[in-house]
Amino acid sequence: MPYDPDLPANNSPILSAELREQFQGLRALLDDKVDNDYVESFINEHTAGSFTGRTLLNLTVSNPPTQAQVQAIANKLDEIIIAGQRV
């Protein structure tokens, strides 16, 4: 029997079978809830990877920028994209 929030009715006699069915219904609801493994897996599949340990570019760009400066920016962007992917 599924959980019925209206049972037992107010001021009704206590019936052990009815209460047992209510507890079993509640247990079934709890068992259907997500657990820590599911949450961790969901987070890993739907969020970016860790950016911890990434260093700043520390680059002052000249006007016009040199090829080396633009390449350094492209390399850092590639590093960030790779770090954000979960493998």
SELUM-974689 format. One record per atom (N, C-alpha, C, O, CB): atom name; chain; residue in one letter; residue number from 0; x, y, z. Coordinates in nm, 2 decimals, padded with zeros to 4 digits. Glycine has a CB too. Example, Ala and Ser with C-alpha at 12.3 -4.5 7.8 and 13.67 -1.06 7.14 Angstrom:
2
lomar	tortor	torza	numar	X	Y	Z
N	A	A	0	01.32	-00.57	00.78
CA	A	A	0	01.23	-00.45	00.78
C	A	A	0	01.32	-00.33	00.78
O	A	A	0	01.42	-00.33	00.85
CB	A	A	0	01.13	-00.45	00.90
N	A	S	1	01.28	-00.22	00.71
CA	A	S	1	01.37	-00.11	00.71
C	A	S	1	01.29	00.00	00.79
O	A	S	1	01.34	00.11	00.80
CB	A	S	1	01.41	-00.06	00.57
end
This chain:
87
lomar	tortor	torza	numar	X	Y	Z
N	A	M	0	00.08	-00.12	00.00
CA	A	M	0	00.00	00.00	00.00
C	A	M	0	00.09	00.12	00.00
O	A	M	0	00.18	00.13	00.08
CB	A	M	0	-00.10	00.00	00.12
N	A	P	1	00.06	00.22	-00.09
CA	A	P	1	00.14	00.34	-00.09
C	A	P	1	00.11	00.43	00.04
O	A	P	1	00.00	00.41	00.10
CB	A	P	1	00.12	00.43	-00.21
N	A	Y	2	00.20	00.51	00.07
CA	A	Y	2	00.18	00.60	00.19
C	A	Y	2	00.06	00.69	00.17
O	A	Y	2	00.04	00.75	00.06
CB	A	Y	2	00.31	00.69	00.21
N	A	D	3	-00.02	00.70	00.27
CA	A	D	3	-00.14	00.79	00.27
C	A	D	3	-00.13	00.89	00.38
O	A	D	3	-00.14	00.85	00.50
CB	A	D	3	-00.27	00.70	00.28
N	A	P	4	-00.10	01.02	00.36
CA	A	P	4	-00.08	01.11	00.46
C	A	P	4	-00.21	01.13	00.55
O	A	P	4	-00.20	01.20	00.65
CB	A	P	4	-00.04	01.24	00.41
N	A	D	5	-00.32	01.09	00.50
CA	A	D	5	-00.45	01.10	00.58
C	A	D	5	-00.47	00.99	00.68
O	A	D	5	-00.57	00.99	00.75
CB	A	D	5	-00.56	01.11	00.48
N	A	L	6	-00.38	00.89	00.68
CA	A	L	6	-00.39	00.78	00.78
C	A	L	6	-00.29	00.79	00.88
O	A	L	6	-00.17	00.83	00.85
CB	A	L	6	-00.39	00.65	00.70
N	A	P	7	-00.31	00.75	01.00
CA	A	P	7	-00.44	00.72	01.06
C	A	P	7	-00.52	00.85	01.07
O	A	P	7	-00.47	00.96	01.09
CB	A	P	7	-00.43	00.65	01.19
N	A	A	8	-00.65	00.84	01.07
CA	A	A	8	-00.74	00.95	01.08
C	A	A	8	-00.74	01.00	01.22
O	A	A	8	-00.71	00.92	01.32
CB	A	A	8	-00.89	00.92	01.04
N	A	N	9	-00.76	01.13	01.24
CA	A	N	9	-00.76	01.19	01.38
C	A	N	9	-00.86	01.11	01.47
O	A	N	9	-00.97	01.08	01.43
CB	A	N	9	-00.80	01.34	01.37
N	A	N	10	-00.82	01.08	01.59
CA	A	N	10	-00.90	01.02	01.69
C	A	N	10	-00.95	00.88	01.65
O	A	N	10	-01.05	00.83	01.71
CB	A	N	10	-01.02	01.11	01.72
N	A	S	11	-00.88	00.82	01.56
CA	A	S	11	-00.92	00.68	01.52
C	A	S	11	-00.85	00.58	01.61
O	A	S	11	-00.74	00.61	01.66
CB	A	S	11	-00.90	00.65	01.37
N	A	P	12	-00.90	00.46	01.62
CA	A	P	12	-00.82	00.36	01.70
C	A	P	12	-00.70	00.32	01.62
O	A	P	12	-00.69	00.32	01.50
CB	A	P	12	-00.91	00.23	01.73
N	A	I	13	-00.60	00.28	01.70
CA	A	I	13	-00.47	00.25	01.64
C	A	I	13	-00.48	00.10	01.59
O	A	I	13	-00.51	00.01	01.66
CB	A	I	13	-00.35	00.26	01.74
N	A	L	14	-00.45	00.08	01.46
CA	A	L	14	-00.45	-00.05	01.40
C	A	L	14	-00.31	-00.08	01.36
O	A	L	14	-00.25	-00.01	01.27
CB	A	L	14	-00.55	-00.06	01.28
N	A	S	15	-00.25	-00.18	01.41
CA	A	S	15	-00.11	-00.21	01.38
C	A	S	15	-00.09	-00.24	01.24
O	A	S	15	00.02	-00.20	01.18
CB	A	S	15	-00.06	-00.33	01.47
N	A	A	16	-00.18	-00.31	01.17
CA	A	A	16	-00.16	-00.34	01.03
C	A	A	16	-00.16	-00.21	00.95
O	A	A	16	-00.08	-00.19	00.85
CB	A	A	16	-00.27	-00.43	00.98
N	A	E	17	-00.25	-00.11	00.98
CA	A	E	17	-00.25	00.01	00.91
C	A	E	17	-00.12	00.09	00.93
O	A	E	17	-00.07	00.15	00.83
CB	A	E	17	-00.37	00.10	00.96
N	A	L	18	-00.07	00.10	01.05
CA	A	L	18	00.05	00.17	01.08
C	A	L	18	00.17	00.10	01.01
O	A	L	18	00.26	00.17	00.95
CB	A	L	18	00.08	00.17	01.23
N	A	R	19	00.17	-00.03	01.01
CA	A	R	19	00.28	-00.11	00.94
C	A	R	19	00.28	-00.07	00.80
O	A	R	19	00.39	-00.05	00.74
CB	A	R	19	00.26	-00.26	00.97
N	A	E	20	00.16	-00.07	00.73
CA	A	E	20	00.15	-00.04	00.59
C	A	E	20	00.20	00.11	00.57
O	A	E	20	00.27	00.14	00.47
CB	A	E	20	00.01	-00.05	00.54
N	A	Q	21	00.17	00.20	00.66
CA	A	Q	21	00.21	00.34	00.64
C	A	Q	21	00.36	00.35	00.65
O	A	Q	21	00.43	00.41	00.57
CB	A	Q	21	00.15	00.43	00.75
N	A	F	22	00.42	00.27	00.75
CA	A	F	22	00.57	00.28	00.76
C	A	F	22	00.63	00.21	00.64
O	A	F	22	00.74	00.26	00.59
CB	A	F	22	00.61	00.20	00.89
N	A	Q	23	00.58	00.11	00.59
CA	A	Q	23	00.63	00.05	00.46
C	A	Q	23	00.62	00.14	00.35
O	A	Q	23	00.71	00.15	00.26
CB	A	Q	23	00.56	-00.09	00.43
N	A	G	24	00.51	00.21	00.34
CA	A	G	24	00.50	00.31	00.23
C	A	G	24	00.60	00.42	00.24
O	A	G	24	00.65	00.47	00.14
CB	A	G	24	00.36	00.37	00.23
N	A	L	25	00.62	00.47	00.37
CA	A	L	25	00.72	00.57	00.39
C	A	L	25	00.86	00.52	00.35
O	A	L	25	00.94	00.59	00.29
CB	A	L	25	00.72	00.62	00.53
N	A	R	26	00.89	00.40	00.39
CA	A	R	26	01.02	00.34	00.36
C	A	R	26	01.04	00.33	00.21
O	A	R	26	01.15	00.36	00.16
CB	A	R	26	01.03	00.20	00.42
N	A	A	27	00.94	00.29	00.14
CA	A	A	27	00.95	00.29	-00.01
C	A	A	27	00.98	00.43	-00.07
O	A	A	27	01.06	00.44	-00.16
CB	A	A	27	00.82	00.23	-00.07
N	A	L	28	00.91	00.53	-00.01
CA	A	L	28	00.94	00.67	-00.06
C	A	L	28	01.09	00.70	-00.03
O	A	L	28	01.15	00.76	-00.12
CB	A	L	28	00.85	00.77	00.01
N	A	L	29	01.14	00.67	00.08
CA	A	L	29	01.28	00.70	00.12
C	A	L	29	01.37	00.62	00.03
O	A	L	29	01.48	00.67	-00.01
CB	A	L	29	01.30	00.67	00.27
N	A	D	30	01.34	00.50	00.01
CA	A	D	30	01.43	00.41	-00.08
C	A	D	30	01.44	00.47	-00.22
O	A	D	30	01.54	00.44	-00.29
CB	A	D	30	01.38	00.27	-00.08
N	A	D	31	01.34	00.53	-00.27
CA	A	D	31	01.34	00.59	-00.40
C	A	D	31	01.41	00.72	-00.41
O	A	D	31	01.44	00.76	-00.52
CB	A	D	31	01.19	00.61	-00.45
N	A	K	32	01.45	00.78	-00.30
CA	A	K	32	01.52	00.90	-00.30
C	A	K	32	01.67	00.88	-00.35
O	A	K	32	01.72	00.77	-00.34
CB	A	K	32	01.52	00.97	-00.17
N	A	V	33	01.73	00.98	-00.40
CA	A	V	33	01.87	00.97	-00.44
C	A	V	33	01.96	00.95	-00.32
O	A	V	33	01.93	01.00	-00.21
CB	A	V	33	01.91	01.10	-00.52
N	A	D	34	02.08	00.89	-00.35
CA	A	D	34	02.18	00.87	-00.24
C	A	D	34	02.30	00.95	-00.28
O	A	D	34	02.31	01.02	-00.38
CB	A	D	34	02.21	00.72	-00.22
N	A	N	35	02.40	00.95	-00.19
CA	A	N	35	02.52	01.03	-00.21
C	A	N	35	02.60	00.99	-00.33
O	A	N	35	02.65	01.08	-00.40
CB	A	N	35	02.61	01.01	-00.09
N	A	D	36	02.60	00.86	-00.37
CA	A	D	36	02.67	00.82	-00.49
C	A	D	36	02.61	00.88	-00.61
O	A	D	36	02.67	00.92	-00.71
CB	A	D	36	02.67	00.66	-00.50
N	A	Y	37	02.47	00.88	-00.61
CA	A	Y	37	02.40	00.94	-00.73
C	A	Y	37	02.43	01.08	-00.74
O	A	Y	37	02.46	01.13	-00.85
CB	A	Y	37	02.25	00.91	-00.71
N	A	V	38	02.43	01.16	-00.63
CA	A	V	38	02.45	01.30	-00.63
C	A	V	38	02.60	01.33	-00.68
O	A	V	38	02.62	01.42	-00.76
CB	A	V	38	02.43	01.36	-00.49
N	A	E	39	02.69	01.25	-00.63
CA	A	E	39	02.83	01.28	-00.67
C	A	E	39	02.85	01.25	-00.82
O	A	E	39	02.92	01.32	-00.89
CB	A	E	39	02.93	01.19	-00.58
N	A	S	40	02.79	01.14	-00.86
CA	A	S	40	02.80	01.11	-01.01
C	A	S	40	02.73	01.21	-01.09
O	A	S	40	02.78	01.25	-01.19
CB	A	S	40	02.73	00.97	-01.03
N	A	F	41	02.61	01.26	-01.05
CA	A	F	41	02.54	01.37	-01.12
C	A	F	41	02.63	01.49	-01.13
O	A	F	41	02.64	01.56	-01.23
CB	A	F	41	02.41	01.40	-01.05
N	A	I	42	02.69	01.53	-01.02
CA	A	I	42	02.77	01.65	-01.02
C	A	I	42	02.89	01.64	-01.11
O	A	I	42	02.92	01.73	-01.19
CB	A	I	42	02.83	01.68	-00.87
N	A	N	43	02.96	01.52	-01.11
CA	A	N	43	03.07	01.50	-01.19
C	A	N	43	03.04	01.50	-01.34
O	A	N	43	03.12	01.54	-01.42
CB	A	N	43	03.14	01.36	-01.16
N	A	E	44	02.92	01.45	-01.37
CA	A	E	44	02.87	01.45	-01.51
C	A	E	44	02.82	01.58	-01.56
O	A	E	44	02.82	01.60	-01.69
CB	A	E	44	02.77	01.34	-01.53
N	A	H	45	02.78	01.67	-01.48
CA	A	H	45	02.71	01.79	-01.52
C	A	H	45	02.78	01.92	-01.48
O	A	H	45	02.72	02.03	-01.50
CB	A	H	45	02.57	01.79	-01.47
N	A	T	46	02.90	01.91	-01.43
CA	A	T	46	02.97	02.03	-01.39
C	A	T	46	03.11	02.03	-01.45
O	A	T	46	03.16	01.93	-01.50
CB	A	T	46	02.98	02.05	-01.24
N	A	A	47	03.17	02.14	-01.45
CA	A	A	47	03.31	02.15	-01.50
C	A	A	47	03.41	02.09	-01.41
O	A	A	47	03.38	02.07	-01.29
CB	A	A	47	03.35	02.30	-01.53
N	A	G	48	03.52	02.06	-01.46
CA	A	G	48	03.63	02.00	-01.38
C	A	G	48	03.69	02.11	-01.29
O	A	G	48	03.65	02.22	-01.29
CB	A	G	48	03.74	01.94	-01.47
N	A	S	49	03.79	02.07	-01.22
CA	A	S	49	03.85	02.16	-01.12
C	A	S	49	03.95	02.25	-01.19
O	A	S	49	04.03	02.21	-01.28
CB	A	S	49	03.93	02.08	-01.01
N	A	F	50	03.95	02.38	-01.15
CA	A	F	50	04.04	02.48	-01.21
C	A	F	50	04.15	02.50	-01.10
O	A	F	50	04.23	02.59	-01.12
CB	A	F	50	03.97	02.61	-01.24
N	A	T	51	04.15	02.43	-01.00
CA	A	T	51	04.26	02.44	-00.89
C	A	T	51	04.39	02.42	-00.96
O	A	T	51	04.41	02.33	-01.03
CB	A	T	51	04.23	02.35	-00.78
N	A	G	52	04.49	02.50	-00.92
CA	A	G	52	04.62	02.49	-00.97
C	A	G	52	04.65	02.56	-01.09
O	A	G	52	04.77	02.56	-01.14
CB	A	G	52	04.65	02.34	-00.99
N	A	R	53	04.56	02.63	-01.15
CA	A	R	53	04.58	02.70	-01.28
C	A	R	53	04.65	02.83	-01.24
O	A	R	53	04.61	02.90	-01.14
CB	A	R	53	04.45	02.73	-01.35
N	A	T	54	04.75	02.87	-01.31
CA	A	T	54	04.82	02.99	-01.28
C	A	T	54	04.77	03.11	-01.37
O	A	T	54	04.71	03.08	-01.48
CB	A	T	54	04.98	02.97	-01.31
N	A	L	55	04.79	03.23	-01.33
CA	A	L	55	04.75	03.34	-01.40
C	A	L	55	04.84	03.36	-01.52
O	A	L	55	04.96	03.31	-01.52
CB	A	L	55	04.75	03.47	-01.32
N	A	L	56	04.80	03.42	-01.62
CA	A	L	56	04.87	03.44	-01.75
C	A	L	56	04.99	03.54	-01.72
O	A	L	56	05.09	03.53	-01.78
CB	A	L	56	04.78	03.49	-01.86
N	A	N	57	04.96	03.64	-01.64
CA	A	N	57	05.06	03.75	-01.61
C	A	N	57	05.12	03.80	-01.73
O	A	N	57	05.25	03.80	-01.75
CB	A	N	57	05.17	03.69	-01.51
N	A	L	58	05.04	03.85	-01.82
CA	A	L	58	05.09	03.90	-01.95
C	A	L	58	05.04	04.04	-01.97
O	A	L	58	04.92	04.07	-01.96
CB	A	L	58	05.04	03.81	-02.06
N	A	T	59	05.13	04.13	-02.01
CA	A	T	59	05.09	04.26	-02.05
C	A	T	59	05.10	04.27	-02.20
O	A	T	59	05.20	04.25	-02.26
CB	A	T	59	05.19	04.37	-01.99
N	A	V	60	04.98	04.29	-02.26
CA	A	V	60	04.97	04.29	-02.41
C	A	V	60	05.01	04.42	-02.46
O	A	V	60	04.96	04.53	-02.42
CB	A	V	60	04.83	04.25	-02.45
N	A	S	61	05.10	04.42	-02.56
CA	A	S	61	05.14	04.54	-02.63
C	A	S	61	05.04	04.58	-02.73
O	A	S	61	04.95	04.50	-02.76
CB	A	S	61	05.28	04.53	-02.69
N	A	N	62	05.05	04.70	-02.79
CA	A	N	62	04.96	04.75	-02.89
C	A	N	62	05.04	04.78	-03.02
O	A	N	62	05.11	04.88	-03.02
CB	A	N	62	04.88	04.87	-02.84
N	A	P	63	05.03	04.70	-03.12
CA	A	P	63	04.95	04.58	-03.14
C	A	P	63	05.02	04.46	-03.07
O	A	P	63	05.14	04.46	-03.05
CB	A	P	63	04.93	04.55	-03.29
N	A	P	64	04.94	04.36	-03.04
CA	A	P	64	04.99	04.24	-02.97
C	A	P	64	05.09	04.16	-03.06
O	A	P	64	05.06	04.16	-03.19
CB	A	P	64	04.88	04.15	-02.92
N	A	T	65	05.19	04.10	-03.01
CA	A	T	65	05.28	04.02	-03.09
C	A	T	65	05.22	03.88	-03.10
O	A	T	65	05.12	03.84	-03.03
CB	A	T	65	05.42	04.01	-03.02
N	A	Q	66	05.28	03.81	-03.20
CA	A	Q	66	05.23	03.67	-03.22
C	A	Q	66	05.25	03.59	-03.09
O	A	Q	66	05.17	03.51	-03.06
CB	A	Q	66	05.30	03.61	-03.34
N	A	A	67	05.36	03.61	-03.02
CA	A	A	67	05.39	03.53	-02.90
C	A	A	67	05.29	03.56	-02.79
O	A	A	67	05.24	03.47	-02.72
CB	A	A	67	05.53	03.57	-02.85
N	A	Q	68	05.24	03.69	-02.78
CA	A	Q	68	05.14	03.72	-02.68
C	A	Q	68	05.01	03.65	-02.71
O	A	Q	68	04.94	03.60	-02.63
CB	A	Q	68	05.13	03.87	-02.67
N	A	V	69	04.97	03.66	-02.84
CA	A	V	69	04.84	03.60	-02.88
C	A	V	69	04.85	03.45	-02.86
O	A	V	69	04.75	03.39	-02.82
CB	A	V	69	04.81	03.63	-03.03
N	A	Q	70	04.97	03.39	-02.89
CA	A	Q	70	04.98	03.24	-02.88
C	A	Q	70	04.97	03.21	-02.73
O	A	Q	70	04.92	03.10	-02.69
CB	A	Q	70	05.11	03.20	-02.94
N	A	A	71	05.03	03.29	-02.64
CA	A	A	71	05.03	03.26	-02.50
C	A	A	71	04.88	03.27	-02.45
O	A	A	71	04.84	03.19	-02.37
CB	A	A	71	05.11	03.37	-02.42
N	A	I	72	04.80	03.36	-02.50
CA	A	I	72	04.66	03.37	-02.46
C	A	I	72	04.59	03.24	-02.51
O	A	I	72	04.51	03.18	-02.44
CB	A	I	72	04.60	03.50	-02.52
N	A	A	73	04.62	03.20	-02.64
CA	A	A	73	04.55	03.08	-02.69
C	A	A	73	04.59	02.96	-02.61
O	A	A	73	04.50	02.87	-02.59
CB	A	A	73	04.59	03.06	-02.84
N	A	N	74	04.72	02.95	-02.57
CA	A	N	74	04.76	02.83	-02.49
C	A	N	74	04.69	02.83	-02.36
O	A	N	74	04.65	02.72	-02.31
CB	A	N	74	04.91	02.84	-02.47
N	A	K	75	04.67	02.95	-02.29
CA	A	K	75	04.61	02.95	-02.16
C	A	K	75	04.46	02.92	-02.18
O	A	K	75	04.40	02.85	-02.10
CB	A	K	75	04.62	03.09	-02.10
N	A	L	76	04.40	02.96	-02.29
CA	A	L	76	04.26	02.93	-02.31
C	A	L	76	04.24	02.78	-02.33
O	A	L	76	04.15	02.72	-02.28
CB	A	L	76	04.21	03.01	-02.44
N	A	D	77	04.33	02.72	-02.41
CA	A	D	77	04.33	02.57	-02.43
C	A	D	77	04.34	02.50	-02.29
O	A	D	77	04.27	02.40	-02.27
CB	A	D	77	04.44	02.53	-02.52
N	A	E	78	04.43	02.55	-02.21
CA	A	E	78	04.45	02.49	-02.07
C	A	E	78	04.32	02.50	-01.99
O	A	E	78	04.29	02.40	-01.92
CB	A	E	78	04.57	02.56	-02.00
N	A	I	79	04.26	02.61	-02.00
CA	A	I	79	04.13	02.63	-01.92
C	A	I	79	04.02	02.53	-01.98
O	A	I	79	03.95	02.47	-01.90
CB	A	I	79	04.08	02.77	-01.93
N	A	I	80	04.01	02.52	-02.11
CA	A	I	80	03.91	02.44	-02.17
C	A	I	80	03.94	02.29	-02.13
O	A	I	80	03.84	02.22	-02.10
CB	A	I	80	03.91	02.45	-02.32
N	A	I	81	04.06	02.25	-02.14
CA	A	I	81	04.10	02.11	-02.10
C	A	I	81	04.07	02.09	-01.95
O	A	I	81	04.01	01.98	-01.92
CB	A	I	81	04.24	02.08	-02.13
N	A	A	82	04.10	02.18	-01.87
CA	A	A	82	04.08	02.17	-01.72
C	A	A	82	03.93	02.16	-01.69
O	A	A	82	03.89	02.09	-01.60
CB	A	A	82	04.14	02.28	-01.64
N	A	G	83	03.85	02.23	-01.77
CA	A	G	83	03.70	02.23	-01.75
C	A	G	83	03.63	02.10	-01.79
O	A	G	83	03.52	02.08	-01.75
CB	A	G	83	03.64	02.34	-01.81
N	A	Q	84	03.70	02.02	-01.87
CA	A	Q	84	03.64	01.90	-01.92
C	A	Q	84	03.65	01.79	-01.81
O	A	Q	84	03.76	01.78	-01.75
CB	A	Q	84	03.70	01.85	-02.05
N	A	R	85	03.55	01.71	-01.80
CA	A	R	85	03.56	01.59	-01.71
C	A	R	85	03.58	01.47	-01.80
O	A	R	85	03.50	01.45	-01.90
CB	A	R	85	03.43	01.57	-01.62
N	A	V	86	03.68	01.39	-01.77
CA	A	V	86	03.71	01.28	-01.85
C	A	V	86	03.67	01.15	-01.78
O	A	V	86	03.69	01.04	-01.84
CB	A	V	86	03.86	01.27	-01.89
end
